[in-house]
Amino acid sequence: MSETAENGWQPVRRLRTHEHVLAQIEQQILDGRLAAGDRLPGERELADYLGVSRAGVREAMRVLEALGVVSAGVGSGPTSGSVVRGEGSEALANLLRLHLALSRFTQREVMEVRIQLERWAVAEAAVHATASDVTKLRAVVLAMRQRDISYEEFNELDTGFHVSVAEMSGNALLGTLMRALRDAVRREMLAVFEDLQDWRGTADSLADQHAAIVEAIAAHDSTGATALVERHITNFYAG
């Protein structure tokens, strides 16, 4: 055993230049000095501020752009510099999709998490949804019944339905989580449709289930809506 391990001291990790830049930008966001829509200084200016190379700043910007934290800026002058993004659901979905793949969560584990999120979403939507919200959901169900759409388009409508319900809950984070989770499992859901001999028949059944959920929300029936959405998800995964 090394002396440092015995006395409790651990070697300090040596950070690469771009990691220092990332840490500075992260702290600016956490401290509230940078917010969604704010423009970061240009590459040269930021490098001067931080006393690092432009290559280090460039690499940090690539990482932040890949994570969905910033939109890369080009050019020079007052309009140069990357912009802090306010919508992180795409980045969250990308990270969640990778974690789902690498951690090898079982289908049952994914289903159970979906059920809990969906139950919460419809229960709150049944309380908060307005007449216009219900009209929007009915329009999605009607679009699901169109005979000329593909299963990919049906899945997009399905995703939009569940994300809309989550957004109607009044909790913005729930809407973002629902979008991220649905986007993360998109490939698996499309694979299910692709393997079906009669995907249109299954789609019609799913549309009927969505319609029943909408009517429960319209009636402000949280108990009924939660029971319907749980059965809806369970049957899909069991199918």
C-alpha angles and dihedrals in degrees: 000000000000123000092243091055091050096051096042098249119129128197114260111248112242109232123213118235097258090051089058089052091048091050092052094050092045091053091049089055094045091049091051095244090117121045138172110296095023117130119230119223115271120272096262094043093048091048089053092048093052098036093236136120122275087238089062091050091047092052091048090051090052090054093047091047091051089051091051093242096119140019109228117248126211136194128033140276129045093333095053124099132067122285124230109242122228098199114070103165094102092053091044090051091051092051093044092050091053092047091049089053098043098041091048096220111189122248088247092056092051091046093051092052091047091051093053093048093045094048091052092046098051093042091056093039089056087058100041107028116115128212090261090052090054091048089053092052092048089053090054091051090050090052089051089060095058110120097213100058123103124237088252090057090045090054091051090053090047091052091047090052095054094042090050091052090051091050090051089059089081092239111110093193091056090055091051093047091049092051091048093049094047092048090048093055096038095107093051093048092050089050089057092053092045091056094051117105090207106025092163091059090051090047091053090052091049091049089053089052091050090050091053090051090051092053091050089052090047089053090049088239103153094171093051093044093052092049091049096049093047091052090045094056096039092052092049093055092042092048 
